[in-house]
Amino acid sequence: MDPQALLRAVEEATRLERAEFCSRRKTRAVVLAKEAMIVVGRQLGVTNAGLCKLIGVDSSVVSRRLDSAKRRMKESGELRKLVKQIEEAVLKSE
């Protein structure tokens, strides 16, 4: 999977700049974007180390965000929709 395609898909789906969701900011929109990107990345075979490098965070952050996203997806239609949009955009770009 092309990591740049994942970044472009997140930008497109969230309308956030890459610098925003790859930053240490913790606004609701940024956290949602990171969680969706991590979920899709892992589903498409990107390793934790690859996501760390891509997002610019350490592995514990990726693990925590993935765990949080898995729990939140059960309740949040917004996150499920965002994950689906990102996944479709990445698969379309391949």
N, C-alpha and C positions, 0 to 999 in steps of 0.2 A: 504494500500500500504506500502511496506517495504521501508523506507527511505534509507537504505543502498543500495537497488537495484537501486534507483535513482542516488545516488552518483557513483556507479560502472558504470552505463550507461553513465553518463556525462564523466567520466574518459575515457571510451572506445571510445566514439564518438569524443571527443575533443583531446585525447592523452595528456591531462593536468593532473597533479597530483592533488589529492583532496586538498592538502594544497595550491595549486595555486589558484583554483577557489573559495575556501572558505576563501580567504584572502581579504585584503583591496586593493589589487592591482587593477589598472584600465586600464590595457592594453586592446587592442581591443579583443584579444582572451579570456581573463578572463571575460570581460563584456559580450561577446557573450555567453560564457558558462553559466554564472549566469542567464542571461535572458532566455536562453533555458531551464535551469533547473527549473526556477520559473514558466515558462509557462506550462511545462509538469507536474510539481508538482501540480499546481492549477487545471489543467485539470483532474488529477487523484485523486483529493480530499484532497490534503495536505493543511492544513490551513496556513494562513500567519504566525501565531505563530510557526507552525511546521517548515516552511521554514526558519524562522529567526534562530531558534535553530540549524537547519541542516547546514546552511551556515555560521552562526556566525555573522549576521548583525542585525540591528534593523528593526522594522516593516516598517518604512518610506522608507528604502532602498528597501525592497521587493516590496512595493507598487509602487515606482518610476520605478524600473526595469521592473515590470509587465506592467505598462503603456507604457514605452518605447518600450518594446518588441512587444506589440500589434500594435503600430504604425509602427514599423520597419518591422514586418512580411508582411505588405502590399507591401513593396518595395524590401525586401531582400530575394532572393532565398536561400542564404546561411543560414540564420536563419531558414527559413521554413524547409530546408533539415536537419539541426541539430536537430530541435524539433522533426521531424519525426523519425530520427535515435534513439534519446533518448527514445522517447515514445515506439517504437517497441522493444527496448532492455529491457525496464522495463516490458512491457507486456509479453515478452517472458520468463522472469525470474520468473514470478508468477506461 
